[in-house]
Amino acid sequence: MSRVSGALAPKCLVVFAVSVSLLAASGRPSVGKDLTLEDRGITEPSIATSLPSTGDPSGLRLWLARHGIAYNLVYINDTLSNLRGGERRGTINQGKFEGQLRIDLEKLAGLQGLSFYGNFFEIHNTGRIRRDYVGGLNTVAAIEAMPTTRLSELWLEQKFAGDKASIRFGQLTADSEFFVSDLTWMFLQSDWPTIAAANLPSGGAAYPLSTPAVRLKIDPNENFSFLLGVFNGDPAGPGAGDEQQRNRYGLNFRARDPAFAIGEAQFRRNHNKDDQGLASTLRIGAWHHFGLFDDQRFANDGTLLADPSGSGEAIRRRGNSGIYALIDQQLYRLKGGDQHSGISVFARVSVSPSDRSLISFFVDGGIMFAGMIPRRPDDKFGVSVLHARFSDSVRAFDRDTAAFTGMPTVIRDYETGIELNYLAQIVPGWNVQPLVQFIQHPNGDASRNAVVSGVRSMWRF
């Protein structure tokens, strides 16, 4: 653990411990008819709504909100155990403290349609469950990262055309807006998809890495959006070892690597609070990276990469790309409920070229139940399944290796994760989630099936 992380982590825990103690000693006060939570600079759900004076006895947060400045503090903690299989058994504890700052520069300085956003992470852990224990490719717990204090996003956004379009520029992440489902946030394994993380340099512009970029968004009406983003194509830069070590604090600000471009069209229906029909969202997108990628089977002298008499240097292919589609579909809507209430299903599918991709096919999906227990209206539970298939070229390389060496070799086929998860709300802004995951064929190896179990806690202020 880094010296910075070791110093800040206990302080974060103390802050939240004090908050929890106050919760136990107080009731939930009335916000007041004259001021909404948004007026007070509070993003729901927040433990502030369960604290005296909404957690703002000095009125500082309200004063900042009146001047267009709002902040959130979020702490997530996981205690997870690899109970069987994988690389080794064991238990880890990991946490992510995040500070978020939003500034409405129109309200603060009269700059019409302009806003600012910045956030940072303080990450600590006693090990990484996926890398150190399971040994797979798919996400096990989405906050997993190297211990450090890291700048994440830092951008300005300008709205125009009557607020029907906006352009965002600065240091961005792709997974904050692209290639993501609105329903998967409660599942620990649902994250930036494996097909992008495994095929893009440094895993792409996704947690915990960010990179200089520009994003255009057009909203012709409330039911349709189009997004286009152009990112620096390697957030950490080339080199050996862990990409998070190569950009340890989020301060590399690289801008000269081959570009990564992604576009997405979004179609929505019945997303307003007053709508009674079943909500649905369809997202269709494509991405392309303009850099060079190693062929997964053939060497640059025409031989097989596994052939010991060949050059052993892969053919360099120009560019890599992918297409994807996502759907969120509500099956049952509670009376008076929003678009996420009741029973909903989601699915996400993507493909990439086999010759230059480690993963050529990815699909995940699941079902979520929200507000279905009368005495626990804010609880949610569900199951998700995530499947990543190694490309034909990778499997052929493994067979070639076995043929040339005459030794038993794992023929990597796929990795699948199944997660069962229950989210219990203690008070608004404080959730506890017990869960279990079954991980089949970690890194394509059928002999290392793993079982992970544990609990996540999340506080938002």
N, C-alpha and C positions, 0 to 999 in steps of 0.2 A: 504494500500500500504506500502511496506517495505521502510525503510529509504534509503536503497541503490537505490531502484527503483525510489523513489521520487527525488533523487538527479540527477540521470543520465538521466531520461526521458527528462527534459527540455533541457539539453545539446545536446541530440540527435536531438531534434527538431530544435535547433538553427543551428546546422551543416547543416541540410537539407534545412532550410530556406535560409541560405547564398548561398547554391548551386543553389537553384531555382532562387534567385536574379541574380546570375551570368549568368544563362541560359537566362534570359530575356534580359540581356545586351550584349549578345555575339552571334555570329553566330557559325556554326559548322565548326571547322578548319579541314584542311587536315591532315591525320595521317602521310603521308609521304610514299614514295615508298620503302624506305630502311628498314622501321621498321613496322611490323604488330602490331595489338593490343595485340596479345599474347606475342610478343617480349617485349612490354611495361608493361606486367603483368596485362593487363586489360581483364576481362571476359565479352564478349558481352551477352546481351545488358548492357550498362553502361552509366550513365549520364556523365562520364568522356569524352566520345566522343563528347559531346556538350559544353565542357568547354575549355577556352583558354589553350593551351599547354596540351590538354587532361587531364586537372585537375592535372598536375604534373609539375608546373613551376620550382620547384627546381631540378627535375630529380631524386628524391629519389626513386620513384616507378620503374622507368626504371633501376636504379642501382641495386635495390633489385632483379628485374626480371632477370637481367644478372647473378646474383649469385644464381638463382634458388628459390627465395623467392617471393611469390605472395600473395596478400590479397584482400578480398572483404569486403565491408561494405553494409549491407542491412537493410533497415527500412521499416516495414509494419505497416500500421495503419488502423483500422476498426472503423467506427461509425455505430452501428447497433441498430435497435429498434424492440422490440417485440410489434407489433401493436395490436395483438388480441390473446386471448387464453393463453395456457401455465400456468405457475405458477403466473405470474403477468406481467403487461405491464411496459414498461420502455425503456430507452436508455442507452447504454454503449459506452465508448470509450476505445479501447485497442490498444496496440502497442507492437511490438517486434523489438528490434534492435539486429542485429546479426553481429558478427565479425568472419571472416573466414581466416585461414592462411594455406597456402600450401608451403611445402619446398621440392624441388627436391634435395635430398641428394647426388645424383650422380653428379649433376652440382656443388653443394656447396662443397662437401667433397670427391668426387670421389668414393662414395659407390654405386656400380652399381645396378640399379634397385630398389633402396630404396627411399621411400618418406615418408613424415610426413604430417599429417593433424590435425588441431584442430579448434574448434569453440565454441563460447559462446553466450548466449542470455541475454539480459536485457529486462525484460518483465514488462509492467505496464498496469493497467486497472482501470476502475471505477466500475467493476462488470464483471461477466462471463455470457454471453448471454445464453449458454446452461444450465448450472447448476442453475443459479440464476433466470432466467426469463422463459425459455421454459420448463425446467424440464424434458428433454428427455435424450435418450442414444446416438443417432446419433450425429456426429459432425455437428455443425452449422457454426463455423468459426475455421479453423484449427490451428490458432495461439493462441486460448484460453488457458490460463494457469494462475497459481498463480503468482502474482507479486513477482519478485525476480531477482537476477542476478545469472545465472546458467551456469556451464560448461556442454557442450553437448558431442561431440565426441572428442577423443584424441587418435590417433592411428598411427602406422607405417605400411607400406605396402611394401612387397618385391615381385618384379616380377621375374619370372624364366621361364625356358623352352622357351627361345626366346621371352619373353613377352607374351606367350600364356597362362600363368597361373600366379596367384598371391595369396599371403596369407596376410591377414590383421589382426592385433591383437592390442588390447588396449580396450578403452572404445568406444562402438559402439551403433548404433541404428539399429534395424531391418527394420524400415520403409524407410530407405534411399535407400535400394536396393531390398528388398523382398516385394511381395504382393502389388506392386504399378503399376499403369498405367502411361505411358509417356504423356497421353493426359489430365489427370485430374487436373493438377496443378493449372489451372485458376479458378476452382470451389472451393469455400470456404468450402463446406461440404465434399469434397472428401479428404480422409485422411486415416490413418491406419484404416482398416475396423472394424466396430462395433463388429463383431463376434470374433475378436481377442482381442480388447480392453475390452470387457465385460467378456470374459471367462478366460483371463490370469491374474495371480497375478500382481497387480499394473498396469494393463493395458498392460503389455508387454514392451519390449524395444522399445518404440516409443515416439515421441515428447510428452511432453518435457523431458522425462526420457531416460537415456542411462545406459549402464551397461557393465562390462568386458565381452569380447567375442573374438572369433576368426572366421574369414571368409575365405573360400577357393573359388576362382573363376577360372574356366578353360574356355578358348576361343579357341577351336580348329580351328575355322575359323570365318570370320566376320559375319556369319549368325547364329551362335549357341553359347550359353554360358550355363555353369552349375555352380550354386552357392550352397554352403553349409555353414550354419552358426551355431555355438553353442554358446549360450548366457547364462550368469547367469540368472536363471529363475524368479527372483523377483527383479527388479531394485530398489525398495524402501525398501524392507524387510517387514516382517509381522507386523501387528499392526492395531489398529483401526483408523478411520478417513481418511483424505485426504492423498493419497500416495505421493502427491507432497510436503506435509508438512514433511513426513517422510524422504524424500531425497531432502531437500529444495534447496541446492546449486549444486547438481550433483556431490557431493564429497564422496558419501558412498562407492563406489568401492567394492560392495559386490561380493564375488566369491564362496560362499559355499552353496548357495541355489540350490535346484534341477534344473537341466539344462533344457533349452528350445532349441530345435534343429529344424531347418527349411532348406529345400532344394528346389531349383527351377531350372527348365530347361527353357531356353528362345530360341525361334526360330524367326529370323527376315528375312525380304525380302524387297528389294528395299529401303534401308535406305541411300544410298549414294546420294550426291548432284547431280551427273550426271545421276542417274537412272531416267527413265521415267515411269516405271510401278508404280502401286499402292502399297504403303508401307503397311506392316502388321507386327504385332508382336503377338506371342502367348507365354504365360507363363503358365506353369503347375507346381504346387508345393504342398508340404505337410509339416505339422509341428507336433511336439509332445512335450508335457511338461511332465517331469518325476516326478512331485510332486503329492500331494494328493489333491483331489477335493471333495467338498460336493455334495452328491446326492441332487437333487432339489426337491424330493418329500418324500423320505422314511427316517425314523429315524433308528438309529443303534440298536434299540430293536425290529425292525420289524413292528412298528406302522407307521402311517402317521405323517409327520412333523406337520401338522395342528391339530393333535389330542391333546387336552390339557391334556389327561391322559397318553400320551407317554413321552418318554425321552426328545423330542424336539431337540435332537442332531443328526445331519445328518450322514448317512453312509459315510464313507470316501472312495472314489474311487481312485484307483491307476492310475494316468496319465490322460491326456486329449489330444485330437489331432484334426486335421482338414485337409481337402484337398481343393484345390482351383484351379481356372483357370481364366486367363485374356486374352482378345483379344483387340488389337487396330487395326482398319482396315480403311484405307483411301478409300473413295468412289470416290473422284475426286481430281486430282492433278493439281495444277496450272502449266502452262508452265514455266519451269525453277525453279519451287518451290521445297522446301525440303519435307521431309516425313510428316511434320505436316501442310503443306499448303492445301488449298482447303477445302474439306468436309471430316471429319473423324468421326467414331463412336467408342465407347469403351464399354466393358462389363466386369464385374468381378463377380464371383459366388463362394460361399464357403459353406461347411456344417461341422458340428461338432456333437458329440454324444449328444442325448437329455437328458440322465439321469444326467449328470454332468455339463451341459452348460446352461447358462442363455439364450443365443442366439444360435439356432441350424441351422439357414439358413440365408444367407446374399446374396444379389445381388444388384449391382448398374450398371448403364450404362448411356449413353448420346450421344449427337452429338455436334460437334464443327465445326464452320465455321471460317476459318483463311484466311485473305487476299482477301475476297470476295467483298469488297467495293473498287472500283478503286481509289477513292480519299483518302482512309484510308487503305493502303495496310498492315499496321502493326496491325490493330485492329482485335479482335476476339470476337465471341459471340457464345452462345450455351445454352443448357439445359441439366441438369443431374437429374437422379432419383436414390434414395438410399432407400433400403428396408431391414429391419432387422426383423426377425420373432422370437418371444419368443418360447422356446422349448416346446414340448408336456408336459414334466414333470412340467415346470413352470405353464402352464395353468391348469394342473391337480391339482397342489398345491393350486392355486387360487380357483378352484371349491371346493376343500376339505375345505378350510378356510370358504367359504360361507356356506357349509353344516354344519360344526361344530358350527359356531357362529350364524347362522340364520340371519345374517346381509348382506345387499347388499355389494358386493365386486367386484372390477374391475377385470375382467378376462383378463389379459394382452395378447394381440394377436400379434400386430406388431407395428412398427414405420416406417413411410415412409417420406422422405424429397424430395421435388422437388425444384430445383434451376434454375432460369433464370438469366443470367449473361452477361454483355457486358464489354469487356476490351478495353479501349481506350488508345493508346500510345500517351503521350504528346510529349516526345522526347525519344530516345532510353534510356532505364533504368528508365523511370518514367511512370508508368501506373496508371490509375484511373478506378475503376470498380463499377458502380452502379449495384445493384442486388436485387432480391426478392426471398424469400424461403417460401414454403408452407409446414408445418410440420403436418402430420396427425398422430394421436394417440401417442402423446409424452409419452414415457414410457409405451406404450400399452393402454393408456386411451383415448377412443374415445370422451370423453367429453371435452378434452382440446386442440383441434386442434389450431395450432398457425400460425401466419403470421409474418415473419421477413423481414425487408427491411433495406437497408443502402448502404454504399459505402466503398470500400477498396482503399487505395492508397499505392503504393509501389515504393521505390527508391532503386536503386542499383548503387554503386560506385566502 
